[in-house]
Amino acid sequence: MFLLFYTSLKKALNLQELFMIF
């Protein structure tokens, strides 16, 4: 359960970085 939350959080951070680039 914790791992899933961690991966989703990482994905959200990656998405944020992507938006920062644009």
Backbone bond lengths (Angstrom), bond angles and torsions (degrees), N, CA, C in turn:
res aa  C-N    CA-C-N  psi(-1)  N-CA   C-N-CA  omega(-1)  CA-C   N-CA-C  phi
1 M - - - 1.469 - - 1.537 109.37 -
2 F 1.318 115.96 -47.30 1.472 119.30 -178.44 1.519 110.99 -64.01
3 L 1.341 115.45 -38.20 1.461 120.64 -179.21 1.529 109.81 -61.36
4 L 1.327 116.15 -43.00 1.467 120.55 -179.98 1.526 109.87 -60.51
5 F 1.327 116.42 -44.69 1.467 120.81 179.18 1.526 110.69 -61.43
6 Y 1.341 115.61 -40.94 1.467 120.58 -179.22 1.521 110.88 -64.47
7 T 1.334 116.30 -44.25 1.467 120.06 -179.83 1.524 110.35 -64.72
8 S 1.323 117.28 -43.01 1.468 120.28 179.55 1.528 109.97 -63.04
9 L 1.326 116.44 -39.71 1.467 120.12 178.79 1.525 109.86 -63.19
10 K 1.335 115.95 -42.56 1.458 120.71 179.39 1.532 109.86 -61.82
11 K 1.322 115.44 -41.49 1.466 119.94 179.50 1.524 109.85 -62.34
12 A 1.324 116.63 -42.30 1.465 121.02 -179.91 1.527 109.61 -62.05
13 L 1.328 116.87 -41.66 1.463 120.41 179.19 1.520 110.12 -63.62
14 N 1.335 116.33 -41.66 1.458 120.54 178.64 1.517 110.05 -61.99
15 L 1.322 116.51 -40.18 1.465 120.52 179.17 1.522 109.65 -63.90
16 Q 1.321 116.81 -42.19 1.457 121.31 179.54 1.524 109.69 -60.57
17 E 1.324 116.59 -43.48 1.462 120.70 179.32 1.513 109.74 -62.14
18 L 1.334 116.65 -40.03 1.465 121.47 179.32 1.521 109.33 -60.33
19 F 1.326 116.90 -45.76 1.466 120.62 -179.86 1.527 111.03 -65.46
20 M 1.340 115.97 -31.73 1.462 120.00 179.23 1.525 110.14 -64.04
21 I 1.344 115.31 -37.21 1.471 119.62 -179.34 1.527 110.08 -63.70
22 F 1.350 115.97 -41.80 1.472 118.35 -175.80 1.518 113.46 -71.66
